Structure formats: C-alpha cells, structure tokens
Amino acid sequence: MDYVILGLLVVILIFVVISLFKNINESNITERLGRLEVNMMKEMGDFKNDLSRTMNEDFTKLNEQVEKRLLAVNEKVNERLDQNFEKTNKTFMNVIERLSKIDEAQKKIETLSTDIVSLQSILTDKKTRGIFGEVNLKHILSSVFGEKNDSIYCLQYTLSTGVIADCVLFAPEPLGTIAIDSKFPLEHYQMMVDKKLSQNVRDNYEKMFKQDMKKHIDAISSKYIIPGETADQAILFLPAEAIFAEVNAYHTDIIEYAYKKRVWITSPTTLISTLTVIEMIIKNMERDKYTSVIHEELNKLGLEFARYRERWDKLARSIQTVNKDVENVSITTDKISKKFDSINKVEVGLLESKDE
C-alpha cells in the first residue's frame, strides 16, 4: 500500500515537473518568436526600402536610356523622312518634266498628224506628187554635191531630143552623163497594200501597180538613154522608201525588167549612197589627173635640189680651204710673233751688257 502511494506521488511529481517545464518553454518560445517577428519586420522594412530605392534608381536609368533611344530613333526617322522627301521631290520634279515632255510630244504629234493629213492631200494629186519627188531629188543632190554645182549635176536638163530630165548627172567616164527621173506610183500601191480589201481586189491592184512601174521603166529607157549623148543606163527615183522596199522584197520581176532596160531603181537612201560613190569616183579621178603633174614637179624639184647640193658641196670645200689657209696664216703669225719676241729679248740683253 505504501509502495502504491509512493508510486502515485512520484507520478504526480513528475507530472508537475513536466507541466512547469512546459510553461517555461512556452514562455521562452513566445518571447523568441516575438523577437524574431520584430527582427523580421525590421529586415522586411529595410529590404522593402532598399528594394524601393533600387527600383527607383533602375527605373530612372531605364527611363534615361529609353529617352536616349527615342531621341536617336527620332533623329533617324527625321533623317529618313528628309531623304525620302528629297527623293520624292526629285521624283515629282522628274514626273513633271516627263509630263511636260509628253505634252510637248503630244503637241508635236498633233502637228505631225496635221502635216500628214496635208501631205496626204498633196500626194493625192499626180502633179503635186511629181513636184514632191523633184524637190526631194533636189535636196538629195544638194546635200551630196552642194547647191548649184553645175559641173556635176543639172536640174531640169534638156536633152538633144527636146526631152527634159528631172536631173542629169555628169559622171566621169566610163559612166558619162546619167539621167535621173522621179516617179511616184502611189494610187495602185496604196490599194494593193490595203488590208481592208479582199485578196482578189488586192491582186488586181498589184497587177496595175506592176504595169505602172513597167510603164515608168519603159519611158525612162526610151527617153533618157540616148546613144552618143548619155550613158547606156538611167536612174528611176522613187521618193517613197516603202514603195522601194515593196518592189525589192516582193516584186523581183520588176527589178529584173528594169535591169534588162538598163534602168536602176533607187530610193532616197540608196540614191544618196549611189551619189556618194560617184562623188568619191569624181574626186579620185580629179586627183589622178594631177598625179602626173605632181610627179613632174617633184622630179624638177629633185633636180633643183641636186644642183643645190652640188653647189653647197663646192661652197663647203671652199670654206674648208679658207679655214686651212686661215689656220696656216695663224701658224705663220704665231711664228713671226715668237721671232719678234725673241729678237726683243736679245736686244734688251745686248743693251744691258753695253751699259755695264
């Protein structure tokens, strides 16, 4: 019984000790937790202040960098805008200039259209077409040989038969006097190349065009090729390049017919080339005429130069002889001078001995 009571007392004592120890630990922990909370609040405040100050500084620096970047971007944008504005201004000025040129070209086209209409009205008449061809022929001749060069060509030249040629070219032999006549077969040519007409109608006009060309070839061959007066060939001048190209490209039978009749068909371009070749031939022949004269004069000049050389050689020998004589005289003069010097020295010596 005593042991039981003693055991209960021991248990109660242990319980009391544990309770006291628990109260003591709880109070210490509470105190420590309080201090820890205060320290943490203080550190949190300091950290918050430091974080706020650091964030303010970083934000200020970031703002400054952003402002600098914005200023640089603004300058670049302004520079690009200025460059683009300058390029746009130049482009705009070029466009205005092009538009003014287009406007001017449009005016010229309108003027040209008016001229073409007037030219078409002129070319519808045979007489005016003939005058047009003669004027064109005159301009070509004057551009190659010069105006009013009667020694080479003559306009509206009357042959011995009484026939008047549009032009006669006084070419050198073996070409001789060549007659040039202008022909302008237009009506049937225009109908022949008109695509609006049917093929049968165009074929009929093609036959008429060939007949016109052959009539002109026959007329030139019979009128302007006169034995003993003109060359055995003549020139048919077509003032239109299109007609000449049509004949050479698609109507070789006309070319062969003209060749048999000794008539050469030309256009403004080919006539200029032909006349230029004739001009070169004339210049070469004129140059050849004076070749013999120049050669003879050169021979005479060579003889005169030979005489001059012979006389100069004689004069040179005479000058050399005179030089030798002068040298000999100089040598003799030196010898005489030396003799006089020695004589003078001897006389002076003798006089001094006598005085002594």
Number of C-alpha atoms within 10 A of each C-alpha: 6 7 8 9 10 11 12 12 12 12 12 12 12 12 12 12 12 12 12 12 11 12 12 11 12 12 11 12 12 11 12 12 12 12 12 12 12 12 12 12 12 12 12 12 12 12 12 12 12 12 12 12 12 12 12 12 12 12 12 12 12 12 12 12 12 12 12 12 12 12 12 12 12 12 12 12 12 12 12 12 12 12 12 12 12 12 12 12 12 12 12 12 12 12 12 12 12 12 12 12 12 12 12 12 13 12 12 12 13 12 12 14 12 12 12 13 12 11 15 12 11 15 18 12 12 15 11 14 21 19 14 19 22 21 15 17 25 17 14 18 24 13 11 14 16 13 13 13 11 13 10 18 21 19 19 14 17 14 16 9 9 9 12 17 20 21 22 25 24 20 19 17 11 7 14 16 24 22 31 26 23 25 22 21 19 18 15 19 21 15 19 21 15 14 10 8 12 10 13 9 12 20 15 13 20 19 14 17 21 18 14 18 21 17 12 20 25 16 13 25 22 12 16 27 21 18 8 9 13 19 21 19 21 28 23 23 24 22 25 18 14 12 17 18 12 13 18 14 9 9 14 12 12 18 18 12 15 23 14 11 19 19 25 17 21 21 20 19 12 14 21 17 14 12 17 15 12 19 17 11 15 17 13 11 14 12 12 12 11 11 12 11 11 13 11 12 12 12 12 12 12 12 12 12 12 12 12 12 12 12 12 12 12 12 12 12 12 12 12 12 12 12 12 12 12 12 12 12 12 12 12 12 12 12 12 12 12 12 12 12 11 12 12 11 11 11 10 11 11 10 10 9 8 7 6 5
